[in-house]
Amino acid sequence: MGLVRKTALALGLLALAVPALAQDAGRVRQIVVQGTQRVEVETVKSYMAIAEGDPYNSDRVDRSLKALFNTGLFADVAIRREGEALVVRVVENPIINRIAYEGNKRVKDEELQQETQLRPRVVYTRTKVQNDVKRMLDLYRRQGRFAATVEPKIIQLEQNRVDLAYEINEGEPTYVKRINFVGNKFYSDSRLREVLSTKEERWYRFLSSDDTYDPDRLTYDRELLRRYYLKQGYADFRVISGVAELTPDREGFFVTFTVEEGDRYRFGTSDIKANLKDLDPEQLKAHLVSEQGAWYNADQVENIVQALTDAVGTKGYAFVDVKPQVQRDRENKVVNITYEIQEGPRVYVERIDITGNVRTLDQVIRREFRLVEGDAFNTAKLRRSRQRIKDLAFFEKVEVNNVPSETAPDKTVIKVDVAERSTGELMFGVGWSTQAGPLVEASLRERNLLGKGQDVKVSGSLGTRRNAAEFSFTEPYFLDRQLAAGFDVFAITRKMQKESSYDSNATGFALRTGYHIHEHLRQDLKYMLRRDQVENIKSTASTYIREQEGSSVTSSVQQTLLWDYRDSRIEPTEGYYIRLNNELAGLGGTQQFLRNNLGGGRFFPIDEGVVFSLTGNAGFMNGWGDNKIRITERYYLGGETLRGFETMGVSPRDKGSHDALGGLWQYYGSAQLKFPLGLPQELGFAGQVFTDFGSIGETESYPTVSNINQASSIRASVGAGVSWKSPMGPVSVDLALPVLKESFDKDELFRFSFGTRF
């Protein structure tokens, strides 16, 4: 019985196989391609999985059909069998003749072209058009225009060509009407709104897009909130949700953040645990800068991790992993941290891949890396490299990540993705200041010339009291080394009739170079050759000024050392800097002197947006030879250096003409408290109260000392002011009252400047 069943099963399978064998029987003697216009017949055959002379196989015919569709060259493909021939009928996709954008006003054609992939003389496919439409809609949504629509239109042309037109309705921008917070107790809604990059719609934000809804920006805002709370000591903080809801009229969004603040912690004990052989933790404790009892600050912890990683790396440990082990004492509200230093995985950098840079050369990005191919991978150096690339200010987006290598388990690949921004600057400004009077300024600058990272600038200004023209060029990596080099050519005219009864012209050039000794210490060297002309001297001018009528040549070398530990060079809130400058003139020319200047400052954060600063400067110069130091080289106080006094208002002065003659030594300083005025932060308003002090004097003896008013006594002033970062340039107003002065000093109660960039 079993034998009979097996025989019947075999016969059944054979019966099923016979039709299939009959279907695939025979060979393909010929492949006939029909419908081609631009594509060669042999090109069509090359994509097929079956060739002439092969046995006919329905599976291979099906794969050939899919392969031809996947090329994107054809709108339709059909394959049929006619006897021993295989007929392939294709309908080619058209070629795009021209692409046009219609209806776009807010977004330029060039920006849309950068977002789309289709180009003229490229094969048209519906899939590519749909993808490009999606990219354009994403571009509009990033600008807050969620009502925008894009409709592609096809215009048929002869020779299987088409014109592609995108009909765009940009719609109205979708603004953020209100931002709410749920769960916040320690900080008000208004304070947290200042932390976010997204802003509520206001009339004064017409020059900004921060008040338009952008889901990507909302994600970034969640991170900003988290970082803000962790910096203030809220170690348990988390953002539960961030939701955007359309308003009932569908013309805007309500944004709501739900947060859980938790308790506020202080720093407890900090210790180091080293699991590396011959590494003494005591040698590293100087890097534990967090103070016990101070509010916990996650940013400070991150800085300590990086400092420890760098310090251990300098001791010869290439593979290091520093992990802060955080222990919360919830009863006493303190955070105890143990920085555990252990050997990290032995991973090497296989290669660095860079994408997204269209104009900027790869070399410009690579030279900012603290890692190169073959180096031991180091997370701290990778973070530092990312920051250095961002500091170039050439890119809107910088993403630096590492992924495992596909070739070896002990190697990693660093991937860099950037999005370039415009680095050209055309600036035109009109302004007025107490010092320079009315002025017009224009400048053209390119900070990334030819994609090489070079900086070139041409500028000029016209004013009633100062005219200037300048050309400068800087190569940040001269001879492919970490050595900046550049030159300046300048011509400056100053009208000093009010202060000292003369005008001056200065023309010349300078050669300069600079380099970092380490991250916080920089040295700059400079050679300058300048010709000064003192002219248009009043008949009533001081005898000492009339004696200097004519020209002089200064040939000098300078060096500057800058120790900079500020958190920002533009608007520091904490840290300090020290600057030492020395200038030696006398390498040719007619001037012979040595000038020394020492300056510095310390910044103390008092509260959010409140910064107290102490700054000062001291200078001394002396000359040798037959020629005295000219009036154009001397020190003067007043104006920006000593508020409450006119520009050059504090100086040795001729008793008869009251002309300022300048001094050969000076010092000045300022104590200032800067604070917000309670207005929205993006308006750029800030207030300050200050006290300035200083003095100036002369070491050379004038021919007739009785004709000179001079005193080495200290001068001082107190005052208050308001500054505004306006769209047209910085505006500042200061009111200062001298409290210590000499009778021959010239004071100034009110000082105003607008639009000046000098």
Secondary structure, 3 states (H helix, E strand, C coil): CHHHHHHHHHHHHHHHHHHHHHHCCCECCEEEEECCCCCCHHHHHHHCCCCCCCECCHHHHHHHHHHHHHCCCEEEEEEEEECCEEEEEEEECCEEEEEEEECCCCCCHHHHHHHCCCCCCCECCHHHHHHHHHHHHHHHHHCCCCCCEEEEEEEEECCCEEEEEEEEECCCCCEEEEEEEECCCCCCHHHHHHHCCCCCCCHHHCCCCCCECCHHHHHHHHHHHHHHHHHCCCCCCEEEEEEEEECCCCCEEEEEEEEECCCCCEEEEEEEEECCCCCCHHHHHHHCCCCCCCECCHHHHHHHHHHHHHHHHHCCCCCEEEEEEEEEECCCCEEEEEEEEEECCCCEEEEEEEECCCCCCHHHHHCCCCCCCCCECCHHHHHHHHHHHHHCCCEEEEEEEEEECCCCCCEEEEEEEEEECCCEEEEEEEEEECCCEEEEEEEEEEEEECCCCEEEEEEEEEECCEEEEEEEEEECCHHHCCCEEEEEEEEEEEEEHHHHCEEEEEEEEEEEEEEEEECCEEEEEEEEEEEEEEECCCCCCCHHHHCCCEEEEEEEEEEEEEEECCCCCCCCCCEEEEEEEEEEEEEEECCCEEEEEEEEEEEEEEECCEEEEEEEEEEEEEECCCCCCCCCCCECECCCCCCCECCCCECCEECCCCCECCECEEEEEEEEEEECCCCCHHHCEEEEEEEEEEEEECCCCCCCHHHEECCCCCEEEEEEEEEEEECCEEEEEEEEEEEECCCCCCECCEEEEECCCC
